[in-house]
């Protein structure tokens, strides 16, 4: 497979420009508080039921950080085919996650997917059989902030909660991906 590198523009003073990266990646931070007590019903919060991870061994170097000795920092390498690679592999960890809990996709009311770019989101949507409505929060985060890296699903989570449509008993799937060409999934239930 032919590899393509992201071209980083250089401004007049010789510093790497953030122009290209800013068009692909946003800047944001998110955190979530996880508690271990099942007895605490004060807050309407989901329970984490399980996780499943998948390393795409055929594309282990397609999304990675390389050391740039000239600039004394890491640079991000992203293969141009990564949206299709991630999309084609998204079903594997999702199926294992749902099978472990005796669930089918139709049981999942809420999808919180990493805003890894329009092509990534569309490839995942197509390959796992979810709708445009299912990824509405992912698309809105992508539109408003860009690709916020793997923590972006928490921004979608916040928008889902603000929407006010979650009901007790609803299942949700969180999905993110990152370097090493990995896909991480979590099953939650309110």
C-alpha positions in Angstrom: 0.0 0.0 0.0 1.4 3.4 -1.0 1.8 5.7 2.0 1.1 9.4 1.9 2.2 11.9 4.5 0.3 14.9 5.8 2.1 17.9 4.4 2.8 20.6 7.0 3.1 24.1 5.7 5.9 26.3 6.9 5.3 30.0 7.6 7.7 32.9 7.0 9.7 32.5 10.2 10.3 28.8 9.5 8.0 27.4 12.3 5.6 24.6 11.3 2.2 26.1 10.5 -0.8 24.7 12.2 -2.9 25.4 9.2 -3.1 21.9 7.8 -3.4 20.2 11.2 -6.1 22.8 12.4 -8.2 21.8 9.4 -8.0 18.1 10.5 -7.8 18.3 14.2 -9.5 20.6 16.8 -8.3 21.4 20.2 -10.3 20.4 23.3 -10.1 18.5 26.5 -12.7 16.3 28.3 -12.9 14.3 31.4 -15.4 12.0 33.0 -15.8 11.0 36.7 -16.3 7.2 37.1 -17.6 5.9 40.4 -17.7 2.3 41.5 -20.8 2.3 43.7 -23.9 0.7 42.2 -25.9 1.9 45.3 -25.7 5.6 44.4 -28.8 6.5 42.5 -28.5 10.3 43.2 -27.4 10.9 39.6 -28.9 9.7 36.4 -25.7 8.2 35.0 -24.9 5.1 32.9 -23.2 2.0 34.2 -20.3 0.7 32.3 -21.1 -2.9 31.4 -17.9 -3.8 29.4 -15.2 -2.9 27.0 -13.7 -4.4 23.8 -10.5 -3.4 22.0 -9.2 -4.2 18.5 -5.8 -3.7 17.1 -5.8 -3.6 13.3 -2.5 -5.5 12.8 -2.5 -5.1 9.1 -2.4 -1.3 9.6 -0.4 -1.0 12.7 1.7 1.9 11.3 -1.1 3.7 9.4 -1.8 6.0 12.4 1.2 6.8 14.5 3.5 9.3 16.0 7.1 9.5 14.6 10.0 11.3 16.3 11.2 14.3 14.2 14.8 14.8 15.3 15.2 18.0 13.4 12.3 19.7 15.2 12.9 17.7 18.4 9.2 16.6 18.7 6.8 14.0 17.6 4.9 14.4 14.3 1.7 12.6 13.5 1.5 10.3 10.6 -1.9 9.5 9.1 -2.2 7.1 6.2 -4.7 8.4 3.6 -6.7 5.1 3.7 -7.2 5.2 7.5 -10.9 6.1 7.3 -11.6 3.0 5.2 -9.3 0.8 7.3 -11.1 1.9 10.6 -14.5 1.6 9.0 -13.8 -1.9 7.7 -12.7 -3.1 11.1 -15.2 -1.3 13.4 -17.6 -4.2 13.3 -15.1 -6.7 15.0 -14.9 -5.1 18.4 -18.5 -4.0 18.3 -19.8 -7.5 17.6 -17.6 -9.0 20.3 -18.8 -6.4 22.8 -22.5 -6.9 22.0 -22.2 -10.7 21.8 -20.6 -10.8 25.3 -23.8 -9.2 26.7 -26.4 -11.0 24.5 -27.3 -7.8 22.6 -27.8 -6.8 18.9 -27.4 -3.4 17.3 -31.1 -2.8 17.5 -30.8 -2.8 21.3 -28.5 0.2 21.2 -30.4 3.5 21.6 -27.3 5.8 21.7 -24.1 5.9 19.7 -21.2 8.0 20.8 -18.5 7.8 18.1 -15.1 9.6 17.9 -15.4 12.5 15.6 -12.4 11.3 13.5 -13.4 13.2 10.4 -16.3 12.9 8.0 -14.8 10.0 6.1 -14.1 8.1 9.3 -17.6 8.7 10.7 -19.3 7.7 7.4 -17.1 4.6 7.0 -18.0 3.5 10.6 -21.7 4.3 10.1 -21.8 2.3 6.8 -19.9 -0.7 8.1 -21.7 -1.2 11.4 -25.1 -0.3 10.0 -26.1 2.8 12.0 -28.0 5.9 10.7 -27.2 9.5 10.3 -29.4 10.2 13.3 -27.3 7.8 15.4 -24.2 9.9 14.7 -25.8 13.4 14.9 -23.8 14.4 18.0 -20.6 13.1 16.4 -21.2 15.2 13.3 -22.1 18.3 15.4 -18.9 18.0 17.4 -16.9 17.6 14.2 -18.6 20.6 12.7 -18.2 22.8 15.7 -14.7 21.7 16.9 -13.1 19.4 14.3 -11.5 16.1 15.1 -10.8 16.3 18.8 -8.9 13.1 18.8 -10.1 10.0 20.7 -11.6 11.9 23.6 -14.2 13.5 21.3 -16.8 10.9 22.1 -17.1 12.6 25.5 -18.2 15.8 23.7 -20.9 13.8 22.0 -21.8 12.3 25.3 -22.3 15.8 26.7 -24.6 16.7 23.8 -26.6 13.5 24.2 -27.3 14.3 27.8 -28.2 17.9 27.0 -30.7 16.7 24.4 -32.7 15.0 27.2 -33.8 11.9 25.4 -32.0 9.3 27.4 -34.3 7.0 29.4 -33.5 4.6 32.2 -32.7 1.2 30.7 -31.3 2.6 27.5 -28.1 1.0 26.1 -25.3 3.1 24.5 -22.1 2.3 22.7 -19.0 4.5 22.9 -16.4 4.0 20.2 -13.1 5.7 19.6 -9.9 5.0 17.6 -6.3 6.0 17.7 -2.6 5.4 17.0 -1.5 1.8 16.5 -4.6 1.6 14.5 -6.8 0.6 17.4 -10.5 0.7 18.0 -11.9 0.9 21.5 -15.5 0.3 22.4 -17.5 0.4 25.6 -21.1 -0.6 26.4 -23.1 1.5 28.8 -26.6 1.4 30.3 -28.6 4.0 32.1 
